[in-house]
Amino acid sequence: MLVIALCIAAFAGCYWAGRRTLGQGLIALLTVGYFYGILRANLITTISHFIFDAGLLGLYLSFHWTSRDKKEQKRSAMVRMWTVLLIAWPVLILMLPFQPLLVSLVGLRGNIFFVPLLLIGSRLKGKDLLELSVGLAVLNVVALAFAVAEYFLGVPRFFPLSAVTRIMYASGDVAGGFLRIPATFTSAAAFGATMIGSMPFLIGLWTTAQVPFQRMLGLVTIPATMLGVLMSATRSNFVFGCGMIVFVLLTMRLSAKQRILFMLIIGAVGITALTNERFQRFKSLTDKEAVTERIAGSVNRNFLEILAEYPMGNGLGGGGTSLPYFLEGQVRNPIGMENEYARILAEQGVIGFLLWMGFLIWFFQRVTVAFAKGAWSTPRKLLWCHVAIGFGTAWIGTGLLTSIPATVMLMLGAGWAVMPPEALRVNPLPDRRGWNPQRAPGRQVAVVR
Protein backbone atom coordinates (compact mmCIF):
# COMPACT_ATOMS: atom_id res chain seq x y z
CA MET A 1 0.00 0.00 0.00
CA LEU A 2 2.89 2.38 0.76
CA VAL A 3 4.33 1.96 -2.74
CA ILE A 4 0.93 2.51 -4.35
CA ALA A 5 0.55 5.67 -2.26
CA LEU A 6 3.97 6.87 -3.43
CA CYS A 7 2.99 6.32 -7.07
CA ILE A 8 -0.23 8.26 -6.58
CA ALA A 9 1.64 11.04 -4.76
CA ALA A 10 4.28 11.24 -7.53
CA PHE A 11 1.59 11.44 -10.21
CA ALA A 12 -0.54 13.99 -8.35
CA GLY A 13 2.41 16.12 -7.27
CA CYS A 14 3.91 16.38 -10.75
CA TYR A 15 0.52 17.02 -12.33
CA TRP A 16 -0.39 19.75 -9.84
CA ALA A 17 3.03 21.44 -10.04
CA GLY A 18 3.03 21.19 -13.83
CA ARG A 19 -0.34 22.93 -13.99
CA ARG A 20 1.14 25.85 -12.01
CA THR A 21 4.28 26.40 -14.08
CA LEU A 22 6.49 24.23 -16.26
CA GLY A 23 9.52 24.93 -14.07
CA GLN A 24 7.72 23.75 -10.93
CA GLY A 25 6.46 20.65 -12.71
CA LEU A 26 9.98 19.73 -13.76
CA ILE A 27 11.30 20.22 -10.23
CA ALA A 28 8.53 18.00 -8.86
CA LEU A 29 9.50 15.33 -11.42
CA LEU A 30 13.21 15.63 -10.65
CA THR A 31 12.50 15.37 -6.92
CA VAL A 32 10.84 12.03 -7.59
CA GLY A 33 13.77 11.05 -9.80
CA TYR A 34 16.39 12.00 -7.21
CA PHE A 35 14.80 9.73 -4.58
CA TYR A 36 13.64 6.98 -6.93
CA GLY A 37 16.78 4.87 -6.51
CA ILE A 38 16.81 4.73 -2.71
CA LEU A 39 13.05 4.18 -2.56
CA ARG A 40 13.18 1.32 -5.04
CA ALA A 41 16.08 -0.29 -3.17
CA ASN A 42 14.22 -0.29 0.16
CA LEU A 43 10.71 -1.02 -1.11
CA ILE A 44 11.30 -4.14 -3.16
CA THR A 45 8.07 -4.75 -5.01
CA THR A 46 7.11 -4.81 -8.66
CA ILE A 47 5.16 -1.55 -8.30
CA SER A 48 8.17 0.36 -6.91
CA HIS A 49 9.71 0.31 -10.41
CA PHE A 50 6.88 2.62 -11.55
CA ILE A 51 7.22 5.44 -8.99
CA PHE A 52 9.14 7.68 -11.38
CA ASP A 53 7.01 6.63 -14.35
CA ALA A 54 3.91 7.80 -12.47
CA GLY A 55 5.51 11.20 -11.89
CA LEU A 56 6.54 11.58 -15.52
CA LEU A 57 3.05 10.61 -16.67
CA GLY A 58 1.60 13.28 -14.37
CA LEU A 59 3.88 15.91 -15.91
CA TYR A 60 2.94 14.83 -19.43
CA LEU A 61 -0.77 15.12 -18.67
CA SER A 62 -0.29 18.61 -17.22
CA PHE A 63 1.57 19.90 -20.27
CA HIS A 64 -0.20 21.76 -23.09
CA TRP A 65 1.22 19.96 -26.11
CA THR A 66 -0.37 22.34 -28.63
CA SER A 67 0.68 25.94 -28.10
CA ARG A 68 -1.82 28.70 -28.89
CA ASP A 69 1.03 30.96 -29.93
CA LYS A 70 1.60 30.52 -33.68
CA LYS A 71 5.16 31.82 -33.38
CA GLU A 72 5.82 29.24 -30.68
CA GLN A 73 4.41 26.50 -32.89
CA LYS A 74 6.68 27.57 -35.74
CA ARG A 75 9.76 27.69 -33.51
CA SER A 76 9.23 24.15 -32.23
CA ALA A 77 7.88 22.58 -35.45
CA MET A 78 11.06 20.59 -36.20
CA VAL A 79 11.38 19.36 -32.62
CA ARG A 80 7.76 18.23 -32.75
CA MET A 81 8.40 16.36 -35.99
CA TRP A 82 11.42 14.50 -34.59
CA THR A 83 9.54 13.72 -31.38
CA VAL A 84 6.71 12.10 -33.36
CA LEU A 85 9.07 10.13 -35.61
CA LEU A 86 11.21 8.80 -32.74
CA ILE A 87 8.08 7.61 -30.94
CA ALA A 88 6.05 6.28 -33.89
CA TRP A 89 8.54 3.67 -35.11
CA PRO A 90 9.00 1.84 -31.77
CA VAL A 91 5.21 1.82 -31.35
CA LEU A 92 4.94 0.03 -34.69
CA ILE A 93 7.61 -2.48 -33.61
CA LEU A 94 5.60 -3.22 -30.48
CA MET A 95 2.98 -4.83 -32.73
CA LEU A 96 5.50 -7.36 -34.07
CA PRO A 97 5.90 -10.63 -32.08
CA PHE A 98 9.66 -10.42 -31.45
CA GLN A 99 9.51 -10.50 -27.64
CA PRO A 100 6.94 -11.36 -24.94
CA LEU A 101 4.44 -8.55 -24.38
CA LEU A 102 5.74 -7.50 -20.95
CA VAL A 103 9.33 -7.38 -22.19
CA SER A 104 8.22 -5.35 -25.22
CA LEU A 105 6.28 -2.92 -23.05
CA VAL A 106 9.29 -2.29 -20.80
CA GLY A 107 11.42 -1.97 -23.93
CA LEU A 108 8.92 0.52 -25.37
CA ARG A 109 9.26 2.59 -22.22
CA GLY A 110 13.05 2.55 -22.57
CA ASN A 111 12.87 3.67 -26.19
CA ILE A 112 10.18 6.37 -26.15
CA PHE A 113 9.17 7.38 -22.60
CA PHE A 114 11.70 10.21 -22.30
CA VAL A 115 11.48 11.41 -25.92
CA PRO A 116 8.54 13.85 -25.37
CA LEU A 117 10.84 15.82 -23.06
CA LEU A 118 12.44 17.15 -26.26
CA LEU A 119 9.25 19.08 -27.02
CA ILE A 120 8.84 20.17 -23.40
CA GLY A 121 12.43 21.45 -23.42
CA SER A 122 11.72 23.53 -26.52
CA ARG A 123 9.06 25.44 -24.54
CA LEU A 124 11.30 26.46 -21.62
CA LYS A 125 11.37 30.16 -20.83
CA GLY A 126 13.52 32.29 -18.55
CA LYS A 127 11.20 31.93 -15.54
CA ASP A 128 11.02 28.14 -15.97
CA LEU A 129 14.81 27.90 -16.20
CA LEU A 130 15.25 29.95 -13.05
CA GLU A 131 12.81 27.80 -11.07
CA LEU A 132 14.41 24.65 -12.44
CA SER A 133 17.93 25.83 -11.56
CA VAL A 134 17.04 26.80 -7.99
CA GLY A 135 15.34 23.46 -7.46
CA LEU A 136 18.33 21.56 -8.85
CA ALA A 137 20.67 23.45 -6.54
CA VAL A 138 18.64 22.41 -3.49
CA LEU A 139 18.30 18.80 -4.69
CA ASN A 140 22.06 18.54 -5.29
CA VAL A 141 22.77 19.68 -1.73
CA VAL A 142 20.39 17.00 -0.41
CA ALA A 143 21.99 14.33 -2.63
CA LEU A 144 25.46 15.35 -1.47
CA ALA A 145 24.33 15.05 2.17
CA PHE A 146 23.26 11.45 1.51
CA ALA A 147 26.57 10.80 -0.28
CA VAL A 148 28.58 12.08 2.70
CA ALA A 149 26.53 9.90 5.05
CA GLU A 150 27.20 6.86 2.83
CA TYR A 151 30.90 7.73 2.74
CA PHE A 152 31.17 7.52 6.53
CA LEU A 153 28.45 4.99 7.37
CA GLY A 154 28.73 2.75 4.33
CA VAL A 155 26.47 2.20 1.34
CA PRO A 156 24.81 -0.98 2.75
CA ARG A 157 23.24 1.11 5.51
CA PHE A 158 21.14 2.85 2.84
CA PHE A 159 21.01 0.24 0.05
CA PRO A 160 20.57 -3.34 1.34
CA LEU A 161 21.83 -6.13 -0.90
CA SER A 162 19.10 -7.45 -3.19
CA ALA A 163 18.39 -8.23 -6.83
CA VAL A 164 17.74 -4.50 -7.32
CA THR A 165 21.10 -3.37 -5.89
CA ARG A 166 23.43 -6.11 -7.06
CA ILE A 167 25.10 -3.75 -9.58
CA MET A 168 26.08 -1.43 -6.72
CA TYR A 169 27.74 -4.27 -4.84
CA ALA A 170 29.74 -5.20 -7.95
CA SER A 171 31.23 -1.68 -8.28
CA GLY A 172 34.10 -0.71 -6.01
CA ASP A 173 36.29 2.38 -5.89
CA VAL A 174 40.05 2.45 -6.46
CA ALA A 175 40.89 2.29 -2.74
CA GLY A 176 39.49 -1.23 -2.49
CA GLY A 177 37.05 -2.45 0.12
CA PHE A 178 34.58 0.37 -0.48
CA LEU A 179 31.57 0.61 -2.77
CA ARG A 180 31.17 3.49 -5.19
CA ILE A 181 28.70 5.96 -3.72
CA PRO A 182 25.23 6.20 -5.33
CA ALA A 183 23.79 8.89 -2.98
CA THR A 184 20.01 8.52 -3.55
CA PHE A 185 20.19 7.19 -7.12
CA THR A 186 19.98 3.77 -8.74
CA SER A 187 23.76 3.57 -9.16
CA ALA A 188 26.95 5.59 -8.80
CA ALA A 189 26.92 6.17 -12.56
CA ALA A 190 23.41 7.67 -12.36
CA PHE A 191 24.58 9.88 -9.46
CA GLY A 192 27.53 11.23 -11.44
CA ALA A 193 25.52 11.69 -14.65
CA THR A 194 22.81 13.62 -12.81
CA MET A 195 25.34 15.91 -11.16
CA ILE A 196 26.95 16.71 -14.51
CA GLY A 197 23.57 17.20 -16.18
CA SER A 198 22.71 19.83 -13.57
CA MET A 199 25.95 21.81 -13.96
CA PRO A 200 24.84 24.05 -16.88
CA PHE A 201 21.72 25.05 -14.94
CA LEU A 202 23.75 25.87 -11.81
CA ILE A 203 26.20 27.93 -13.83
CA GLY A 204 23.23 29.73 -15.36
CA LEU A 205 21.81 30.38 -11.90
CA TRP A 206 25.11 31.87 -10.74
CA THR A 207 25.62 34.07 -13.78
CA THR A 208 22.03 35.00 -14.65
CA ALA A 209 19.89 35.26 -11.51
CA GLN A 210 19.05 38.79 -10.35
CA VAL A 211 18.57 37.89 -6.66
CA PRO A 212 21.92 37.80 -4.76
CA PHE A 213 20.89 34.76 -2.70
CA GLN A 214 20.13 32.79 -5.85
CA ARG A 215 23.48 33.73 -7.39
CA MET A 216 25.29 32.65 -4.23
CA LEU A 217 23.28 29.41 -4.15
CA GLY A 218 24.42 28.66 -7.70
CA LEU A 219 28.07 29.45 -6.91
CA VAL A 220 28.15 27.28 -3.78
CA THR A 221 26.45 24.29 -5.38
CA ILE A 222 28.83 24.16 -8.37
CA PRO A 223 31.79 22.81 -6.33
CA ALA A 224 29.39 20.72 -4.23
CA THR A 225 28.20 19.12 -7.47
CA MET A 226 31.78 18.43 -8.58
CA LEU A 227 32.44 16.83 -5.19
CA GLY A 228 29.45 14.57 -5.83
CA VAL A 229 30.99 13.55 -9.17
CA LEU A 230 34.21 12.63 -7.39
CA MET A 231 32.33 10.59 -4.80
CA SER A 232 30.49 8.70 -7.54
CA ALA A 233 33.89 7.74 -9.02
CA THR A 234 32.66 8.04 -12.60
CA ARG A 235 35.58 8.95 -14.83
CA SER A 236 33.84 10.33 -17.91
CA ASN A 237 31.60 12.59 -15.82
CA PHE A 238 34.64 13.99 -14.04
CA VAL A 239 36.18 14.89 -17.41
CA PHE A 240 32.92 16.52 -18.56
CA GLY A 241 32.71 18.55 -15.35
CA CYS A 242 36.28 19.79 -15.67
CA GLY A 243 35.58 20.76 -19.27
CA MET A 244 32.57 22.85 -18.21
CA ILE A 245 34.61 24.67 -15.58
CA VAL A 246 37.39 25.45 -18.08
CA PHE A 247 34.75 26.65 -20.57
CA VAL A 248 33.33 29.07 -18.00
CA LEU A 249 36.75 30.45 -17.06
CA LEU A 250 37.83 30.97 -20.68
CA THR A 251 34.64 32.28 -22.27
CA MET A 252 32.64 34.14 -19.64
CA ARG A 253 33.19 37.78 -18.76
CA LEU A 254 33.80 37.58 -15.02
CA SER A 255 35.02 40.29 -12.72
CA ALA A 256 38.37 39.73 -11.03
CA LYS A 257 36.57 39.06 -7.73
CA GLN A 258 34.24 36.50 -9.31
CA ARG A 259 37.07 34.74 -11.12
CA ILE A 260 39.25 34.52 -7.99
CA LEU A 261 36.38 33.27 -5.83
CA PHE A 262 35.36 30.68 -8.43
CA MET A 263 38.93 29.40 -8.79
CA LEU A 264 39.44 29.21 -5.01
CA ILE A 265 36.31 27.11 -4.55
CA ILE A 266 37.16 24.80 -7.45
CA GLY A 267 40.73 24.58 -6.15
CA ALA A 268 39.42 23.35 -2.81
CA VAL A 269 37.56 20.54 -4.61
CA GLY A 270 40.76 19.69 -6.54
CA ILE A 271 42.78 19.45 -3.33
CA THR A 272 40.13 17.17 -1.84
CA ALA A 273 40.39 14.88 -4.86
CA LEU A 274 44.18 14.73 -4.78
CA THR A 275 44.36 13.98 -1.05
CA ASN A 276 41.75 11.20 -0.94
CA GLU A 277 42.46 7.94 -2.75
CA ARG A 278 38.79 7.01 -2.94
CA PHE A 279 38.15 10.03 -5.19
CA GLN A 280 40.94 9.27 -7.67
CA ARG A 281 39.36 6.76 -10.03
CA PHE A 282 39.70 9.37 -12.81
CA LYS A 283 43.46 8.71 -12.78
CA SER A 284 42.84 5.39 -14.53
CA LEU A 285 42.14 7.39 -17.69
CA THR A 286 45.91 7.68 -18.09
CA ASP A 287 46.21 3.89 -18.24
CA LYS A 288 46.10 3.16 -21.98
CA GLU A 289 45.64 -0.57 -21.49
CA ALA A 290 42.63 -0.10 -19.18
CA VAL A 291 41.02 2.43 -21.53
CA THR A 292 41.55 0.16 -24.54
CA GLU A 293 40.05 -2.77 -22.66
CA ARG A 294 37.04 -0.65 -21.63
CA ILE A 295 36.37 0.48 -25.21
CA ALA A 296 36.83 -3.02 -26.56
CA GLY A 297 34.25 -4.28 -24.07
CA SER A 298 31.77 -1.69 -25.28
CA VAL A 299 32.05 -2.54 -28.97
CA ASN A 300 32.13 -6.30 -28.56
CA ARG A 301 29.87 -6.96 -31.54
CA ASN A 302 30.11 -5.52 -35.00
CA PHE A 303 27.23 -3.42 -36.27
CA LEU A 304 27.24 -5.39 -39.49
CA GLU A 305 26.78 -8.63 -37.55
CA ILE A 306 23.71 -7.26 -35.79
CA LEU A 307 22.37 -5.78 -39.00
CA ALA A 308 22.80 -9.06 -40.87
CA GLU A 309 21.24 -11.16 -38.09
CA TYR A 310 18.51 -8.72 -36.97
CA PRO A 311 17.73 -6.26 -39.80
CA MET A 312 14.35 -5.49 -38.21
CA GLY A 313 15.76 -5.70 -34.72
CA ASN A 314 15.41 -8.27 -31.97
CA GLY A 315 12.34 -6.58 -30.58
CA LEU A 316 11.91 -3.94 -27.90
CA GLY A 317 13.69 -5.03 -24.74
CA GLY A 318 15.72 -7.64 -26.60
CA GLY A 319 18.81 -5.57 -27.32
CA GLY A 320 20.03 -4.36 -23.95
CA THR A 321 17.36 -2.08 -22.46
CA SER A 322 17.51 -2.38 -18.68
CA LEU A 323 14.75 -4.69 -17.48
CA PRO A 324 13.42 -5.41 -13.98
CA TYR A 325 14.97 -8.51 -12.46
CA PHE A 326 11.69 -10.44 -12.73
CA LEU A 327 11.62 -10.06 -16.55
CA GLU A 328 15.25 -10.71 -17.41
CA GLY A 329 14.72 -14.44 -17.91
CA GLN A 330 11.90 -13.94 -20.44
CA VAL A 331 13.97 -12.22 -23.16
CA ARG A 332 14.26 -14.21 -26.40
CA ASN A 333 17.75 -14.34 -27.94
CA PRO A 334 19.17 -11.68 -25.58
CA ILE A 335 21.93 -9.45 -26.94
CA GLY A 336 24.22 -7.91 -24.34
CA MET A 337 26.59 -5.02 -25.07
CA GLU A 338 27.68 -1.66 -23.70
CA ASN A 339 26.89 0.43 -26.74
CA GLU A 340 23.79 2.66 -26.94
CA TYR A 341 23.77 2.76 -30.74
CA ALA A 342 24.08 -1.00 -31.00
CA ARG A 343 21.20 -1.28 -28.52
CA ILE A 344 19.02 0.94 -30.74
CA LEU A 345 19.98 -1.08 -33.81
CA ALA A 346 19.31 -4.38 -32.03
CA GLU A 347 15.89 -3.31 -30.75
CA GLN A 348 14.55 -0.97 -33.44
CA GLY A 349 16.33 -2.34 -36.48
CA VAL A 350 18.00 -0.31 -39.19
CA ILE A 351 15.02 2.06 -39.60
CA GLY A 352 15.02 3.06 -35.95
CA PHE A 353 18.80 3.47 -36.01
CA LEU A 354 18.62 5.72 -39.09
CA LEU A 355 15.89 7.83 -37.48
CA TRP A 356 18.11 8.52 -34.48
CA MET A 357 21.06 9.27 -36.76
CA GLY A 358 18.89 11.73 -38.69
CA PHE A 359 17.85 13.46 -35.47
CA LEU A 360 21.46 13.74 -34.31
CA ILE A 361 22.60 15.15 -37.66
CA TRP A 362 19.87 17.78 -37.40
CA PHE A 363 20.85 18.51 -33.78
CA PHE A 364 24.53 18.99 -34.62
CA GLN A 365 23.60 21.29 -37.50
CA ARG A 366 21.87 23.58 -34.98
CA VAL A 367 25.17 24.51 -33.32
CA THR A 368 25.00 28.07 -34.65
CA VAL A 369 21.58 28.49 -33.04
CA ALA A 370 22.76 27.08 -29.72
CA PHE A 371 25.79 29.40 -29.68
CA ALA A 372 23.87 32.53 -30.70
CA LYS A 373 23.73 35.43 -28.28
CA GLY A 374 20.59 35.59 -26.23
CA ALA A 375 19.01 34.77 -22.90
CA TRP A 376 20.97 32.27 -20.80
CA SER A 377 23.61 32.05 -23.55
CA THR A 378 26.33 30.31 -21.50
CA PRO A 379 24.03 27.57 -20.11
CA ARG A 380 22.67 27.02 -23.64
CA LYS A 381 26.18 26.46 -24.98
CA LEU A 382 27.06 24.13 -22.10
CA LEU A 383 23.83 22.16 -22.51
CA TRP A 384 24.39 21.78 -26.25
CA CYS A 385 27.94 20.55 -25.59
CA HIS A 386 26.70 18.24 -22.83
CA VAL A 387 24.14 16.64 -25.16
CA ALA A 388 26.68 16.45 -28.00
CA ILE A 389 29.28 14.76 -25.78
CA GLY A 390 26.66 12.44 -24.30
CA PHE A 391 25.58 11.16 -27.72
CA GLY A 392 29.15 11.32 -29.01
CA THR A 393 30.33 8.89 -26.33
CA ALA A 394 27.20 6.71 -26.27
CA TRP A 395 29.04 4.01 -28.23
CA ILE A 396 31.07 3.12 -25.08
CA GLY A 397 28.12 2.63 -22.75
CA THR A 398 24.38 2.18 -22.35
CA GLY A 399 21.68 3.94 -20.36
CA LEU A 400 21.95 7.35 -22.02
CA LEU A 401 18.23 7.32 -22.88
CA THR A 402 16.96 5.60 -19.73
CA SER A 403 18.96 7.00 -16.80
CA ILE A 404 16.80 8.38 -13.97
CA PRO A 405 16.79 11.34 -13.71
CA ALA A 406 19.83 12.26 -15.83
CA THR A 407 18.01 11.53 -19.10
CA VAL A 408 15.37 14.10 -18.13
CA MET A 409 18.00 16.86 -18.12
CA LEU A 410 19.63 15.49 -21.26
CA MET A 411 16.43 15.55 -23.31
CA LEU A 412 15.29 18.88 -21.90
CA GLY A 413 18.67 20.33 -22.81
CA ALA A 414 18.51 18.86 -26.31
CA GLY A 415 15.10 20.41 -26.93
CA TRP A 416 15.92 23.81 -25.45
CA ALA A 417 19.44 24.34 -26.83
CA VAL A 418 18.37 24.12 -30.47
CA MET A 419 15.60 26.71 -30.14
CA PRO A 420 16.31 30.31 -31.26
CA PRO A 421 17.17 32.22 -28.06
CA GLU A 422 14.93 34.88 -26.61
CA ALA A 423 15.96 38.39 -27.63
CA LEU A 424 18.27 40.32 -25.31
CA ARG A 425 16.58 43.25 -23.64
CA VAL A 426 18.71 45.89 -21.97
CA ASN A 427 17.81 47.17 -18.51
CA PRO A 428 17.58 50.97 -19.03
CA LEU A 429 19.55 53.37 -16.85
CA PRO A 430 17.98 56.36 -15.07
CA ASP A 431 18.11 59.64 -16.97
CA ARG A 432 19.66 62.84 -15.63
CA ARG A 433 16.56 63.67 -13.62
CA GLY A 434 16.80 60.35 -11.81
CA TRP A 435 13.73 58.89 -13.54
CA ASN A 436 14.00 55.14 -14.10
CA PRO A 437 11.51 53.69 -16.62
CA GLN A 438 11.78 50.32 -14.88
CA ARG A 439 10.00 51.84 -11.87
CA ALA A 440 7.41 53.74 -13.85
CA PRO A 441 3.85 52.59 -13.10
CA GLY A 442 2.45 50.26 -15.72
CA ARG A 443 5.83 49.93 -17.45
CA GLN A 444 7.40 46.45 -17.67
CA VAL A 445 11.02 46.18 -18.71
CA ALA A 446 12.92 42.92 -18.91
CA VAL A 447 16.50 42.64 -17.73
CA VAL A 448 19.55 41.17 -19.43
CA ARG A 449 19.73 37.43 -19.12
N, C-alpha and C positions, 0 to 999 in steps of 0.2 A: 504493500500500500504506500510506503514511503517513496518508492521509486516512481510509482504512478503519480503521486502528488508532485514530485519534482518535475516530471514531464509536463504536467498541467501548468505548474508555476512558470516553467521556462517558456512555454507557448504563450501564456497569458501576459507575462512580463514583457516579452519581446514585441508582442502585438500591441500592447498598450503604449509602450515607449515609442514604437515605430509610428503610431498614430499621432503622437505629439510632435516629434521631429525625427528626421532621418538619423541625425547624429546620436540622439538618445536611443533610438532603436538599435543602432549598431553597437553602442556601448552595452546595452542590455544583452545582446547576442554574444559579444566578446566576454562578458562576465560569465555567462554560462560556459563558454568555450574554455576560459581559463581554469575553471574548477571541474570541468568534465572528467579529466583524467583521474583526479584523486577520488571523485565520487564513484566513478565506474570501478575503480580498484577496490573500494571498500563496500560497495553494494553490488555484489556479484549475482546479477540476474540477467536474463535475456533483455528485459525492458530497459535496463540501465544503459545499454548501447544506444538508446534513442533519445536520451536527455537533450543532447545538443541538436539533434535533428528536429525535435519539437520546437526548440527556440528558433531555429532557422526558418521553419515553416511558419511560425507566428510572424516573423519579420516579413517574409514574402507576402503573406496575406494582408499586412498593413501597408504595403507599398503600392503607390499608384503607378501601374506599369505604363499607362498611356498618359502622357503629359498634355495638358490643355494648351500649353505654350507652343505655338508652331515653330518658333525659333529653336526651342529646346528639342522638339522632335527632329528637326533637321540636323542639329548638332550631334545627336546620338543615333542617327539612322544607321550608320555602319556598324556601330556596336550592337544595336538591336539585331541586325542581320546576322552577324557572327554568332550572337547568343542563340538565335533560333536554329541556325545550321548545326552548331556543336551539340545541341540538345536533340534535334530531330533524328539524326542518324542512329545514335544509341537506342532511342526509343523504337526505331524500326528493327534493330538487331534483337531487342527483347522478345520480339514475336517469333524469332527463329529458335528451334529446339536444340541449341548447342549445349546448354547447361540446365540443371534443375531450376525450377522457378525461383526458389528462395535465393539460390546463389546468383541468379541473373538479376534479381531485384536489388540485392546488395551491390552487385557490380554496376547496376544502373545508377544507384546512388553515388558510387565512387566516380562515375564518369560524367554525371550531369548536375549533381545536386548543388555544387558551388558555382556553376557557370552563370546563373542569373545575376550573381554579384557583379559581373562585368557591367551590366546595364545599370544596376544600382550605383556603382562607382561613378558612372558617367554623369549622374545627377547630383553629385556632391557639390555643395556650395561652401563659402567661407565659414558661415555659422556652423554647419555640420562638421567641417574639418576641425574647428576649434573645440567643439564638444567632444568629438572623437579623440582628439589629442589629449585633452585634460583627463578623460576617462582612462586612456591607455597609460598615462603617467601614474595614476593612482593604482591601477591594476598591476603594473610592473613592480611597484613598491611592495604590494601585497605578495606577489609571486616571489620576489627576492627574500622577503621575510621567511616564507616557507622553505626556500632553498637554504638559507642560513641555518634554520632549525634542523633540516636534514643533514647538513654538513656536520653539525655537532652531535646530533642524536642518532643519526643513521637513517638511511632511506627505509629500511624495513619497518620502522616505527610508524611510517605514514602509508607505505605501500606493501601490505602483506603479500607473501609469495602465493601466486595462484596462476591459473591458465591465462589470466588477463595481463599479469605483470611479469611473465617469464622472460620477456625481452629485456626488461630492466635488469634482471638478475644475471643476464648474460653479458652485460656491458659494464666493464670496469674502467677506472681511470688509470693514468700512467703510474701512479704511486703504488698500485697493487693493494688488494685487500679492501678497497672501497668501491662502491657503486657510483656510476655517474649520476649526477643529481637531476631529477626530473621536475623539482618544485611541485607544482600542482597539475602537471600535464601528463599526457599518456606515455611520454618517454623523454629522455634527456635531449634527443634530437628535436622533438617538438618544442621543448622549452627554449632551446637556442634559436630555432627558426622563428618563433614568435617574438622573441626579444629583438632580433634583427629586423623583422617586419615592422616593428613599432618605431624603430629609430628615425625614419624620415618624418613621422608625425611629431615625435618629440623635438626634433631639430626645428620643425616648423613652429611648434609651440614656443620654443625659446626665442626664435628670431622674428616671429610675426605677431604674437599676442600683444595687445595693448595694455592689459592689466599687469602690473609688476609682479604680483604673486604668481600669475600663470607663467610668466617668463622665467622666474626663478624655479618654479616647479619643473619646467622643461629642462633647464640647465642641470638641475640636481639629478634628475632621473636618467639623463644620458649616460653618465658614468655608472650609475646603478645598473642600467640595462647591460652595459658592457661587462660588468662584474657577473651578471647572470649568465652571459654567454660563456665566460671563463668557467663558471661552476658547472655548466652543462657539458663542458669538454667536447664541444663540436668544432672541429677544425675549420671547415669551410665557412661557418658562420662567424668565427673569429676574424677570418680574412676579410669577409664582407664588411664587418663592423669597422675594422681598421681603415678600409677603403673609404667608407662614408665619412669618418673623422678627417682623413686627409683631404677629401673633397671639400669639406666645409672650411678647413683652414686655408686652402689654396684659392677658393673661388668666391667666398663670401666677404663682403665688406664689413669687417668687424673693427670696433675701436680697439686701441691698444689695451685698455682695461679688460674688455671682453675676451680678446685673444689670450692674454696672460692668464686670466681666470680659467678659461676653457682648457688651456694647456696644462695648468697646474692640476686640475681635477683629473684629466685623462692621464697625466703622469702618475698620479697616485694609484690609479687602476693598474698601470703598467708595472709599477713597483710591486704591487700585490701579486701580480701574475709571476713575476720573476723570482719572488721569494717564497712561493708556495708550489711544491712539486705537483700537487693535485690539479693545479690550474695550467699545467704546461703541456697538455696533449698536442697543442698546435705546433710544438717543436718537431713532431714526427713528420711534418710536411717537408722538412729538409732531408728526410731519408728517401732517396730515390727508389730504393728497392721496395719499401713499404707502399709508396705512392703508386708505383707500377703494378704491384700486386692488387692494390685496391681497385684501380681502373680495370685491370684484367678481369677481376671478379664481377664488375658491373656490366661488362660487355661479353658475357660468357657464351652468348649465342649470336650468330650472324643474322642480320636482318633478312638476308636473302633466304636463309633456312626457314625462318618463321613465315616469310611471304610464300615460299614454295609449299610449305606444309599446311598453312592456315591462311589462304588468300582472303577469306571472308572473316577471319578471326576465329578464336577458340571460344567465343561467347563471352558475354559480360561476366566478370568474376573469374574467368578461366585463364587470365594472363598475368596475374600478380596483384590485383586489387586486394587490399587488406580485408580479410573476412573475420567475423567472430569465430572464436574457437569451436563453437558447436556446429559450424558449417564447413570447416576446412576439409573434413573427410568426404564431403559430397561432390567436390569438384571433379569433373571428367577431364582426363588428360591434362593435369595441372602443369603449367609452365612457370618456373621460378627464375627470376632474374632481378638485378638491381639496375634497372634502366627504364625510366618513365616512358620514353618513346617506344621502346620494344613492348612495354605493357600495353600502350595504346594500340600498336599494330596487332598484338596478339589477341586483344579483346574486341577491337572495332574493325579489324581488317584494314586493307589498304585504303579504302575510301575514308574511314575515320581518321587514319593517319594523315592522309593528304589534306583533310579539312583542317586539322590542327596546324599543319605546316602552312597552309594558306593564311590562317589567322595570325600566325607568328610573323610571316613575311609582311602582312599588313601592319602589324604592331611595330615592327622594326622600322618600317617606312615612315612612321609617325614621329620619328625622333625630333624633327624640326619643330613639330607642334609642342612636344613635351618640353623642349628646351627654350621655347619662346618666352619672352618677358611677360609677366602677368602676376596675378595673385598667387601667393604661395609658390613662387618660382623655384626656390631651392628644394623644398620637399617634393615638388613635381619631378624635378630632375633625378633626385635620389630614388623616388619610387619607380620611375621608368628604368633606371639602372638596376634597381633591385629585381624587378620583374625580368629584365633582360638577362641578368646573371642567373636568376633562378631557372629560367627555361634553357639558358645556354649550358648549364651544368646538369640538367636533368638526366643526361645520358649516363651519369655515374651514380644514380640513386633513384629510389621510388618514393612516393608519398607527396610529391609536389602538389598534386591536385586533390589530396584528401587529408592533409594535416590539419588537425584541430588545435587552435583556431588560426594557425599561420596562413592557411590557404584563403581564409576570409580576407586578410589584409593584402595578400598577393593579388587576388582577383579584383578587389576594390581599387587597388593601385593601378592595375592594368586598365581598368575602365576609366579611371579619372585622368591618368597621365596623358592619354591620347586625345583628350577633349581640348578644344581651343580655350586658353585661359581667359578668365574674366578680365576685363579691361582695368588697367591701373587708374586709380582716381587719387588725385593729390589732395592732401589735407590743407586747405587754404590758411594763410597766415593773417593775423589781424592787420588792418590798415593803420595809417598814421593816427587816426582818431581812437584807436583801440578797439574798433568794432570787429568782431569775429563772426563771420557768416555761419560758422558751425554752431554758434549759440543763438542764432537768430530764431525766433519762434516760427514754427512751421517749416523750417529749412532743414533738410537732411543731407548731410555730406558724408560720403564714405571716406575712409582713411586708406593709406597705402598698406597693401598687404603683400 
